[in-house]
Amino acid sequence: MKHIFKKHIFYLLLILIAIIFLLPLSACRKENDVSSSSSPDSSVSEPPVSSEESVVPVVSEEPVDNGIRLVISSPAKRTQTVTEPDFTFSGTSDPAESLTVNGAEIERGADGIFSHQVTLSVGKNTFSFAHKGETKTYYITYRYVIIESFSPSDAQTYPSGSTLVVNATARNGSLVTAVFNGQTVELTKENTDEEVSGEFVSYNGVFRLPSDNIQDLKLGKITFNATHDSKSESFSSGEITCQKTDAIVDYDPNATPTGGKYINVGSGYIAEIVEYNAETFDGNVSDAALKNGSVDWSRPTNNYLPKGTLDYCSTSHVNYKDFNYVTLRAGYRVYLERQDKPYDGKKPVVRQYIGSLPDHNEISTAEYTNNGTHTIISFNTLWKAPFYFDILPQSYNNPSTRDYTVSSVTYNYIDITFCYATLFTGEIAIPEDDPLFKSAQVIENKNADGTGVRDYTLRLFLKKQGGFYGWDSYYNENGQLCFEFLNPKAVTAEKNEYGVNLNGAKILIDVGHGGKDCGAPGFDVNNHSEATQNLFLANKLKAELEKIGAEVTLTRNDNSTSSTDDKITLMKKIKPDYCIAIHHDSNNKSSLNGFGAYYFNAFSAKASGFVLSQTQNSTDIYKNFTFKWHYYFMCRSTNCPVVLTENGYISNSYDYGNIINEEKNILKAKAITRGIVDYFNYIQ
């Protein structure tokens, strides 16, 4: 019985094994039958599939992800409010994949870089960028404002008798008024140049604060009103306080000469320059000048006063756009304090205190020296009074509109006027081999009524018209007033790429921005900001100049912060023969492109022109060129010729492609080097 049972079990296992093997075969036949019956031509049998063909893997037609993602470098924030209708998005993407904004394809470069300009509608605008399955949405609100900003905005305290300039940046064509301390003034449009003109312009008005008040006065707030296209806006400042008079001022008419630039500011309050130097502005400030903005125009016809300079000054201040100016008896105004950009806060320029000064000054020649690089003339003085420094005769296109363009270099002498000097002794004998000057003349200036000596002028005649290259002034360790004039650097011909050996010529390259100030952001803000590309080009230029013997110094060698004070302090230390600033331009209008060369002082115009000419004629990199006068900070330095270059628009996709291209940067550096060489050849 047990034997029979085991036998049955054996047969059952055989049947089960057969079922397991026969089921797949049956299914396969069933599938083949179905396929055959559904074939368009069932009478044609399919060829057998070999075992080798059956194991060939199916290749996917989907593209391999290369890891490149959509990066929008500008704007930095997804949500923001702007006051201009033109807006630009820029960034990078995978060129092999589509990039759309709100469903429309965006034009890009071969490397995926894009600069997409849009015109905003008033209110909230939505832009959705789609790329490789990823969507980034931006909300840009175009606020149709009438008053964009106003000053003063916060609570402020001003000295008794101050001139308070109120300013509103408002839509062009607006009617703007300010109400303060019971007075209403209509703000007038500030004269603007083409850099700052546009949809919004600056409007200024003037209020005079009470004077000789014996206690602090709280005068209330300033209310700004503006109307444009039947729409109105109104804003108020913080509380304005007028301080009590804290100085005893003796208005001695004998303290101030008559004629010239002199202003009677009293004789009891003294200003002392405490910075390495102080930029001067025109002192006779009319209400019109305050309104049109010329109150703080930097002009090549004004000069810097060295640290230690003393003069009587007004007890009241001129306030303009949150900066206070003090007026000197010599006819200048200087900043009370200024900003060391890009740092926040302000540094004192002058120290004010009650005191008295001599009623005149006395000048005597101390020493004439020539150390090879500079001609230095020093003077003994009774006290450290101001002076005027003029490069004459030189005309400019239209100074009344802040256009100091030099059409041709015509100056052939230098005038130094010693304020309040009623006595000048000694002679200045100019040697025949002096590289700058051929002779000197001392001129006695009379008072306005033709009687008495007002001051003295030293006139230094140049050896050739336009043959002047830079200057500086300071008080030395002996308290003597020194004027230091840059001699023309001698160079020699050489059989090299540039045909010259610069023989140790000192060249300072100001590398724009850096550190906490990145400048204009690039399309890929992490790699190609303006600060980064400025240094990139500066190093290429440094290499070219050093190949031909120049001693080159950069204002920064890495991504560190180089402030305005850092730059000028370095310039005064190394005393270069030439300075060139490297920048890249940027604009909301991404279509703008090209190269720019700028100057401020008349003796820098030729140097700037040579760089422009070589860049324009020896490269095909740029589509447009700009050559003009401008008041850029670095250009205003007087130590040597200074050229500021804008080497393409980082906001323009065409220029940007060249900005990040190493070979193009080498070509740019070579062109600039040829322009620098042309300048040194010119001054021989």
DASUL-V91194 format. One record per helix or strand. SS is the DSSP state (H for helix, E for strand). FROM is the first residue (numbers start at 1). TO is the last residue. If there is no record, write none. Layout:
# DASUL-V91194
ss=SS from=FROM to=TO
ss=SS from=FROM to=TO
This chain:
# DASUL-V91194
ss=H from=2 to=38
ss=H from=53 to=55
ss=E from=71 to=74
ss=E from=79 to=82
ss=E from=86 to=92
ss=E from=99 to=101
ss=E from=104 to=105
ss=E from=114 to=119
ss=E from=123 to=131
ss=E from=134 to=142
ss=E from=147 to=151
ss=E from=156 to=158
ss=E from=163 to=171
ss=E from=175 to=180
ss=E from=183 to=186
ss=E from=188 to=189
ss=E from=200 to=208
ss=E from=217 to=220
ss=E from=223 to=228
ss=E from=231 to=236
ss=E from=240 to=242
ss=H from=253 to=255
ss=E from=269 to=273
ss=E from=277 to=282
ss=H from=287 to=292
ss=H from=294 to=296
ss=E from=304 to=306
ss=E from=310 to=320
ss=E from=323 to=328
ss=E from=332 to=335
ss=E from=337 to=338
ss=E from=347 to=348
ss=E from=350 to=354
ss=E from=361 to=370
ss=E from=374 to=381
ss=E from=387 to=392
ss=E from=398 to=398
ss=H from=399 to=401
ss=E from=403 to=403
ss=E from=413 to=418
ss=E from=421 to=425
ss=E from=437 to=446
ss=E from=453 to=462
ss=E from=471 to=475
ss=E from=481 to=486
ss=E from=492 to=493
ss=E from=500 to=501
ss=E from=506 to=511
ss=E from=514 to=514
ss=E from=517 to=517
ss=H from=530 to=547
ss=E from=551 to=554
ss=H from=564 to=574
ss=E from=578 to=585
ss=E from=595 to=599
ss=H from=602 to=618
ss=E from=625 to=629
ss=H from=634 to=636
ss=E from=642 to=649
ss=H from=653 to=659
ss=H from=662 to=682
